[in-house]
């Protein structure tokens, strides 16, 4: 879809077109609607990020928690969103060895126990080894730093997803 196609959509069509950009959080697209129509891809992206950043901490935490664990239960039971499934598969997380899977699951548990939300990383361009390294490094941080990092990673994920929906 082109930006012009998106701009021509009504409110509901706009929301539906962008519903997968921020994982299970249509309120982000809803919040960007007021800046419609968009002059550029960057303006659209900025409006979405501004909507996310302008929300309160509770809404941001809900957005973070809407993301699935890497190679976690949702992946094992086939409950990932189409985008999350493609992203995790692209990073090879669907082909983990038993050792890698056990390590990821242990890191997921430790991370959620420490921070109260799942580890989020934009996996595009990363392989399993790089993801495991980042996971372990980020476990050493404090909650405020990781909360901000999660939001930054969500912004990266949204950039990639938006680029897959809106033609340049």
C-alpha positions in Angstrom: 0.0 0.0 0.0 1.2 3.5 -0.7 1.1 6.4 1.7 -1.5 8.0 -0.6 -3.6 4.8 -0.3 -3.3 5.0 3.5 -4.1 8.7 3.6 -7.3 8.1 1.5 -8.6 5.6 4.1 -11.2 6.6 6.6 -10.5 6.3 10.4 -11.4 2.6 10.6 -9.5 1.7 7.5 -6.4 3.5 8.7 -6.5 1.8 12.1 -7.0 -1.6 10.5 -4.1 -1.1 8.0 -1.7 -0.3 10.9 -3.0 -2.6 13.6 0.0 -4.9 13.4 2.7 -2.3 13.6 2.6 -2.1 17.4 2.0 -5.6 18.8 -1.6 -6.1 19.8 -1.9 -2.3 20.6 -4.2 -0.6 18.1 -4.4 2.4 20.4 -1.0 3.6 19.0 -2.5 3.9 15.4 -5.6 5.4 17.0 -3.4 8.1 18.7 -1.7 8.9 15.4 -4.9 9.4 13.5 -5.3 13.1 14.5 -2.2 14.0 12.5 -3.7 12.4 9.3 -3.0 12.9 6.4 0.7 12.3 6.4 3.1 14.1 4.1 5.7 11.4 4.2 6.6 7.9 5.6 8.7 9.6 8.2 5.8 11.9 9.3 3.6 8.8 9.7 6.2 6.9 11.6 6.9 10.0 13.8 3.2 10.3 14.6 3.0 6.7 15.6 6.0 7.0 17.8 4.7 10.2 19.3 1.4 8.5 20.2 3.3 5.7 21.9 5.7 8.0 23.7 2.9 10.4 24.7 1.0 7.6 26.4 1.3 7.1 30.1 3.6 4.5 31.6 0.8 2.1 32.2 -0.1 2.1 28.5 3.5 1.7 27.6 4.0 -1.2 30.0 0.9 -2.8 28.5 2.5 -2.4 25.0 5.7 -3.9 26.2 3.9 -6.8 27.8 1.9 -7.3 24.5 5.1 -8.6 23.0 5.8 -12.3 23.2 8.8 -13.9 24.7 11.5 -14.9 22.2 11.1 -18.6 21.4 8.6 -18.7 24.3 5.3 -20.4 25.0 3.4 -18.4 22.2 6.0 -19.6 19.7 5.7 -23.2 20.9 1.9 -23.2 20.7 1.7 -21.3 17.4 0.1 -18.2 19.0 2.5 -15.6 17.7 1.2 -12.8 15.5 2.1 -13.2 11.9 4.7 -10.4 12.2 6.3 -11.9 15.4 6.4 -15.4 13.8 8.2 -14.0 10.7 10.6 -12.0 12.8 11.5 -14.8 15.1 11.8 -17.2 12.2 14.0 -14.8 10.3 16.4 -14.8 13.3 16.4 -18.6 13.4 14.6 -18.8 16.7 12.4 -21.5 15.3 15.5 -23.6 14.7 17.1 -23.5 18.1 19.0 -26.4 19.4 17.8 -28.0 22.6 20.6 -26.2 24.4 19.8 -22.8 22.9 16.1 -23.2 23.6 16.8 -24.1 27.2 19.1 -21.0 27.5 16.5 -18.7 25.9 13.8 -20.0 28.3 16.0 -19.5 31.3 16.9 -16.0 30.2 13.2 -15.2 29.6 12.3 -16.4 33.1 15.1 -14.4 34.7 14.4 -11.3 32.7 10.7 -11.3 33.4 11.3 -12.0 37.1 13.7 -9.0 37.3 11.9 -6.5 35.2 8.2 -7.5 35.1 8.0 -7.5 31.3 9.4 -9.6 28.4 12.8 -9.0 26.8 12.3 -7.1 23.5 14.8 -6.8 20.8 14.3 -6.0 17.1 15.7 -9.3 15.8 16.0 -8.2 12.2 19.7 -8.7 11.2 20.5 -10.7 14.3 21.2 -14.4 14.7 20.5 -16.6 17.7 24.0 -16.1 19.1 23.8 -12.3 18.9 20.4 -12.4 20.6 21.6 -14.6 23.4 24.6 -12.2 24.0 22.3 -9.1 24.1 19.8 -10.9 26.4 22.5 -11.7 28.9 24.0 -8.2 28.7 20.7 -6.5 29.3 19.9 -8.6 32.3 22.6 -6.7 34.1 20.8 -3.3 33.7 18.3 -1.6 36.0 14.6 -1.6 35.3 14.4 2.1 34.2 17.1 1.5 31.6 15.4 -1.6 30.3 12.0 0.0 30.2 13.5 2.7 27.9 15.4 0.1 25.9 12.2 -1.9 25.4 10.5 1.2 24.0 13.4 1.9 21.7 13.3 -1.6 20.5 9.6 -1.4 19.8 10.3 1.7 17.8 12.8 -0.2 15.7 10.3 -3.1 15.2 7.6 -0.6 14.2 10.0 1.0 11.6 10.6 -2.4 10.0 6.9 -3.4 10.1 5.7 -0.1 8.8 8.2 -0.4 5.9 6.7 -3.7 5.1 3.2 -2.3 4.9 3.8 1.1 3.3 5.6 1.3 0.0 8.4 3.9 -0.2 
